[in-house]
Amino acid sequence: MPHHTGNIHERFLRHIWSQQYLKQSELRTADGKPVEVLSVGAINLDGGPDFHNAKIKIGKTTYAGDVEIHRTAFEWLQHHHEQDPRYNKVILHVVLEGDTEKSPTIVHSGRSVPVLVLEPFLSESIRSIWQKTILDERVRRSEAIKCSRVNGGIPAELLRKWLNHLSVERLELKLRRFDERLKQLAHTGRMEVREEFRKYGLREEGFPDEIPPPMPELTQQDFSKRELWEQILYEGIMEGLGYSKNQEPFVRLAQNVSLAWVRSADADAPTLEAVLFGAAGLLPKISALKDNHSKAYARGLIDAWHGIRDRYRSEVLHPADWQFFPTRPANFPTVRLSAVPALIQKFLKDDVFWKIIQTIKSIVSANEKQIALHKLLHIDAHPFWSRHYNFDEPSAKPIKPLGASRIDDMIVNTILPIALLYARIFIDKDVREGAVSFLNAMAPLSENSVTRLMSKQLLKGKVKLDSAGAQQGVIQLYKFYCTEERCAECEVGKRVF
């Protein structure tokens, strides 16, 4: 059956590879070496190669590494993989069709990668494989939680109480991460003011100065510095700006360009913007930009970055640390990063953390608290980023660097856990009760595959996910009980099994 490569999605090709709809005994690379697939590898849904940890025998040699899949061999060059060190471990380039001689596959380190052209080795026609793929997807979607067929008699009240408990349990998990980071910062602060031990002279083995003293337990006094709380809040918000694809580099950037460093550098807003893009490794080459407006804006940032570079002693991230694809342009890290200078200015001038605590413990409605927090976190980026996804990618429509739904995610995943941590350390009952009641009264976040599945297979119309708290509870139930088959520890499982 004839087909047009451009109409075939790479996701379909990844499915062909993962299910091995191929004539296994006939596989050969483009240069004629026999191929034996010992393990297809684990699919990678983030940036970088499509499959990790594959094991493939090519000729007489067995290789372990990554597999990259494209429609044509030329797309390797088109996507600039030869410039990206994340692709250095690729052991096989799998393409549907293409002239491999005109488009060689070379990784960043200079190594040549074997190419497998799928088209001659497909086990069936593209149409037949597509029909199988649809069936595979239906089977995957029909996967049920273990109790789905027998939980119809569970009372709604039991479900509500169990989800309320699980929503707090999920908050507790989020709280623990911030607790660890807060203690790390507090210990660092204590070490900085501790008197140093003797540095010079010969020491005998076992000399007391050689043995570090035990770190005494941290006290409320250690945690009373507002700068610690501001820093973990800043890091949490930065993590939220990264969505699922760029959380790690955003947190690293927040730790490198810390609020303490910004205060010490006393940088104005334009310089701060330059530092953030420079430290992120995302400043472009002027020669790569096309329009004069982008060139002028980028040149100003680059000049400012060079002017302060000697005062910045932390890590500079690599462009390969950031994932632009597969990501919606509005969620590009450049767009999200454009919001950070204004965010930092708020931290330095508006006492954001303390205002958040006062908002959460106030006796106003959940809706009023939500509106107040949205106002606190409302950010206007540089005008350039209202019309650009990247330095060389203009947008026809206005772009918001931080939308309402993202702020709501930050409230649930960052602000409320940190508020609960604050309440626990300083024994503030009003903050704790305010945070829990806020979560249970806050409007639900966007639906996802987990909430839809659990609504259909567990709640069955008896309980509605009408609050952020209920959503968090059902996500906790699915991820930590249903998928792990911890039915004996689940209030539903105890009833039906």
C-alpha positions, 0 to 999 in steps of 0.5 A: 500500500503506498503511503506518504511519510509526512502523514505518519506520526512518529508516535505510530512509528514508536509503536511499531518499534515497541511492538516489533511489527517487523520481520525479525529474522531479516533485519539489516542496517542500511549498510547491510549488517544483520540486526537482532533486537534483544530489547527494544528499550524503555520509551522516553516521553521526555526530550532526548532519544525515543527509547532508553536502555535498548539492547541490540546486536548489530553484526557480531557486536551487542550494544546497549544504549538508546534508539531514536526514531524518525520518519526519514533519515534527514530528520536527524539533521533537521532536528539538530541532534548532531549538536545535542549531547543527549543523543551521544548514547544512541546505538541505532537510528530507526527510520521508516524510509530515507536516503541514508547516504545523503543524510548520515547519522552522526552524534555530538561526540563524532561517532557514526550511528547505524541506521535501520530503514523499517519499510522493507522489513515491516511484517504487514502493510501500514494499514494492517499495522495501524488497525492493530495499533488501534486495538492495542490502544483500546486494550490499554484504555480498557485496563481497570483497577482491580476492584472496578467490577465489585465496588458498586456497593461502596457507600458514598460517605465512605468514599468521601471520608477516604478521599479526604484522608488521602488528600491530606496524605498527598499534601504530606508527601509534597510537604516532606520534599519542602521539609528536606530542602528547608532543613538543608538550607537551615543547616547551611545557614548554621554552618556559615556562622559556625566558628571554624576549627583549626586549619593549620599544623600537623594532627595526630590520628584521632585528634578531636578536631578531625571528628566533625561534631554532631549537628544539633537538632534544628530549632524554631529559631533556625527556621525563623529566618524569612529568607529560608521560606522565601527561597523554598517558595521561590524554588517551588514556584520555579518547579511549577513553571517547568511543568512536567518537562522542565521542572528539574532545570528550573529548580536548579536555576532557582538554586543557582540564581538564588534570592540571596545571590540576587540581593547581594548582586543588587541587579536591576530588572534588565540585568536580572533578566540577562542573568537568568537567561545567561545562567539557563544557557538559553541566550541565542547567537545573534547570527541565528536570529532573523528580524532586527527587533529580536537581534536588538533585544537579545544583544541587550541581554548578552551585553548585560550578561557579559557585564555581570558574568564575573560576579556569577559563580554558580553553574551555567546550564546547557541548552540540552538541559531544556526540553522544547519538544514535545511541548506546546509553544506557550509552555516553552521554557523561554516563555516561562522564564520570562516571568521570573524577573518580575517574580523575583522583584515581587519576592524582594519588594512585596513580602510575598511569603508572609502575605501568602501565610496571612491569606491562608489563615484568614477567615474569608472564603476559599474563592476570596483566598484564591483571588488574593493569591492570584493577585499576588502571583500575577506577573507581567513579563517583558513586552518582547515575550508577549509576542514571542515563544522563543528569541526567533519564534514570533506569536500571532496571539498574545502570550501570558507567561503565567496563566490562571490554571498554572497559578492554581497548580502552584497553589495546590502543589507548592503554596499549600504544602509549604503553608502546612510545613510552616504551620507544623514547625511554628504550631500555627493551628489557624494556618493548618486549618486554613490550608486544609479547608482551602484545599477542600473548598477550592474549585477542581483543577483540569481533568486528566486521565487518572481523574477520568478513569477513577470517576468511571471505575470507582466513584461511578456518579456517587461522588463528584470530584468537585474540589481540588482536595477530592481530585488530589485524594483520587490521584493519591489513591490511584498512584499509591494504592490501585497501581501498587495493588495495596488493596488490603490498605485501602478502605475500599479494598478492605470492604470488597476483598 
